[in-house]
Amino acid sequence: MTQTIGFIGTGVMGKSMAGHLIDADYQVHLFTRTKEKALDLIHQGAIWQDNVESLTKNADIIITMVGYPSDVEKLYLGDNGIIDNAKPGTFLIDMTTSDPKLAEKIASMAEEKQLHSIDAPVSGGDIGAKNGKLAIMVGGKQQDFDTMLPVFQVMGENIVLQGPAGSGQHTKMANQINIASTMIGVSESIMYAKKAGLDPVQVLQSISTGAAASFSLSNLAPRMIEGDLEPGFYIKHFIKDMKIALTNAEKMGIKTPGLALSLELYEELAKKGLEDRGTQALIKWFEGDL
């Protein structure tokens, strides 16, 4: 591909996403706070850059996949950040789950510099990222979406333009609100099966394809049963997402009791030292194993 992509953030999901872009023959430049986390991608063909400024100046497309809105704001709007250094016409794609208002602010400032800004958070966890089957929720202009669609198609398969800047982030909030209550239901379901003397693996075979079917039930419930708490998506990042969703819901005057309860339970897990575990560790709360 003739387009050069600068990719920032090679965590649980970002590493696989960048890898797919390399496999698709894009020239990928990398920067992340810990170079060791990017070594596999460098061996795969990515070009390491020592800082954001250097990466930005060498790329036609910038993709960020970092942890928190504060990280996003610093990368894009901070001194000597992406917007300060991007050449006119560069596409800026933030795939972090972040605040809708921040996405709107970045888009406004980018437009002043003749840059194209898209917010494109994803869902699917480590499995979706590894398989290139992420759901990608996009906010931005139609023409920019159409231009970047081939890039998105390398990383995902359910790719929808939801509206103007910020719309991708609002859609991701709707996604996280749904997951918040679902994870409680999945945990309760497993515990009920165990207490009833059933084999929870066998129970999953029956209920995971019926009306109870969900990504969480099919992909995270088996990890719960096996005691596998390795992160496909960190608890600390889910807490961040739920707080953003709750704040926006409150501004809209929406009651979200399921979201509030899920946030309470996950914050309790974080206080017990499980913030770097996967979201499936919620089962520990129901097991009383804290």
N, C-alpha and C positions, 0 to 999 in steps of 0.2 A: 504494500500500500504506500502511496506517496505521502499520506498524512502522518505526521509525527505526533505521538501521544505522550504527554507527560503525566505520570501516574503517581499520586501521593497517598501513601497509606497501604501497607501490605500486611494487614492483620488476618484474622480467621477467614474473612470473605475476600478482602482486597487482593490477597495473594493469588487466589484462584482466578479472580476476574482479570488481573493483569496478565496472568499466564495464558488465558484464552486469547487475549489481544496479541501477545507475542506469537502464539500458534497460528493466528490469522494473518501473520506477516506484516503487522504494523510495527514500525520502529517505536519502541517504548523506552522512554527515559524515566528513571525511578528516583524518588527521594522519600525516605522515611526516617523517623528519628533514630531508629536502631538499624544500622546497615546490615548487621548479621541476619536480620529477619528477611532481607532481600537477596541474600546470597544465591538461593536456588534460582531466583528469577534472573539474576545476573548471569549465572551459568547457562540459563536457558536462552540468553541473548539480549537481555535488557541492558541499557546503558545507565550507569550510576551517575547521579549528579549530587554534588556536595551540599547544595542549598536550594531553596525555593526559587530564588532569583535566577540561578543558572538553568534550572529545569524549565522555568516559564519561558525564558528567552529562546529555548531550543525546541519549543513545541507549538504545533498548530491547534492542538486540542489538549486541555488540561482536565484530568479526572481526579477528583478527591474522594477518598473513602476513609475518613478518620473517625474519631470517637465522639466528640462533643461539639455543640454549637460554638463554644469558646474557641475550639481548635479551628473550626471553619472560619469564624470571624477573623482570627489572627492570620490565617493563611491568605484570605482574600483581601481583607481591608487593613491589615496591619502594615506598619512601616516596611517598605521594600517587599511587599507581598505580591500576590498574583496580579491584581488589577494594576498595580504600579508598574509592573514589568512586562505584561502581555502586549504583544504587537497587535495593532488593529486587525480585526477579523478573526481573532482567536476565539475558539469555543471553550467556555468554562462550564464544566459539568460537575456539580456537587452531588455525589451519590450517598453521602452521609445522611442519616436520619437526623434532621435538624429542625430549627424553628421556622415556620412559614414566613414570619415577619422578616427574619434574617435573609431568607431566600429572596424576598421582594426587594430588600435593601441592596443586596448584591447585584440583582438584575438592573436596578435603577442606576447604580454607580457604573456598572459595566457598560450600559448603553451610552453613558456620557463619554466613555473612552472608545466607542465603536467596537465593543466586544459583545459576544453572544453568550448569554447566561441561561443555563438550564438547571433546574433542580430535579433530580432523578433518584430518589431513594429507592431501595430495593427490599424485597422480601423473599425468603427461601432458605436463609441460614447457610451454614457451611455446605450442606448437601446441594442446595440450589446453585450455589456459587461454583462448586466443583463440577457439576454437571452442565453448567452453562444454561440453566433453566430458571433463572431468577425472574420474578415478577418485577417490572420496572415501572414506577409511577412517575410520570413526567409533568413538570410545570414549565411553561415557556411559550415561545411563539411557534406557530405551525411550521413556518419555513425552516426554522432552526431544528425543530423536531425531525422534519423530513430529511434534512441534511445529515443529521447524526444517527438516523435509524440504523444504517448498516453497522455502526459501532455498537449500538445497543444490542443488536441481534447476535453479536458475538458472545455476549454475556447473559442474555436472557431470551425468553420466548413469549412472555405475556407482557407486551410493551404498549402502554396506553398514554396518550397525551390527555391529561385531565383538565387543562385550562391554562391560564396565564401563570406567571411566576408565583411560586408559593403553593400552587395547586397540587404538585407532586407531594410536597410535605404534608399538606392537609390530608391527602389520600392515605399516606403512610400512618398518620395519626388514627384514621378510621381503622386501618389494618391492626395497629397495636392495641386499640381498644377492644377489638374482637378477640385477639389472642389473649389479652389479660384475663378475661372471664373464662375463656376456653381452657387455659392451663389449670385453673382451679377445678373445672369439671373433669379434666383428664386425671388429675391427681386423686380426686374424690372417687372416681370410677375405679381406679386401680386398687385403692384401699378397700373399697366395698367388696370387690372381687376376692381379695386376699382374706378379709374377715369372714366372708361367706364360705371359705374353704375351697374356693375355685382356683384353678390354674390361670393366673392373669394373662399368660401368653396365649392360652387357648381362648380366653374371653376376648382378647384383642382380635383374634381371627374371626370371631362372630360379629363384633360391633364396629370394626374399622371400615367396613364396606357398606354399612347400613346408614340410617339417618344420622347417626352420631359421627360419621366420617369427618375427618379434618386432617390437615397437615400435622398438627400437634399430636393427634392420636396415632397416626401411622408412623411418624418419624421420631417423636420424642418419648412417647409412652414406652416403647421397647427399651430405650436408654434408662428410663426410670426403673423399670423392672430389673434390668441388669445391674443397676447401681453405677452406671456410666455417667459421670457428671462432667465430662470434658466439654468445653464450650463449643457449641455450634453458633451460639449467640450468648454473649456475656450477660449475667444478671445485672451488672453495673450499667450496661448500656440499655437494658430493658427498663431499668428504673429511670434513667434519663429520659427515655422515650415516653414513659407513662406520665412523668412530671410535665413534659411539654404538652401532651394530650390533655391532661387534667387542667392545666392553666388555660389552654385555648377553649376547652369545653365550658369552664367557668365564665370566661369572657362572653361566650355565646348564650349563657344562661341555661346550659344543658346539665341535667343531673346524670351522673355516671357512677352509680354505686358499685357496679362490678369492677370498674377501673380503680376506684378508690380502695376497695378491699384488696385487690391484687397488689397494688402498690404497697399497701400496709404489710402484706405478708412477705413480699420480696425485700422490703427495707429491713424487716426482721432478720431475714436470711443474711443480708449484707452485714448487719451488725454482728452476726455470728461468724463472720469471716468467709462467707461464701460468694462474695461479689464477683470473683473471677471464675466462678463455675458457670456451667450452662444453665439456661432457664429451666431445664428439666429437674434441677435440684430442688424445685418447689416441693417435690415429693417428700423431702426431708422434713418439711414443716408438718405434713400430715402424719408422718411416721413418728413424730416427736423425737427425732434423732438429731438433736442440735446440741 
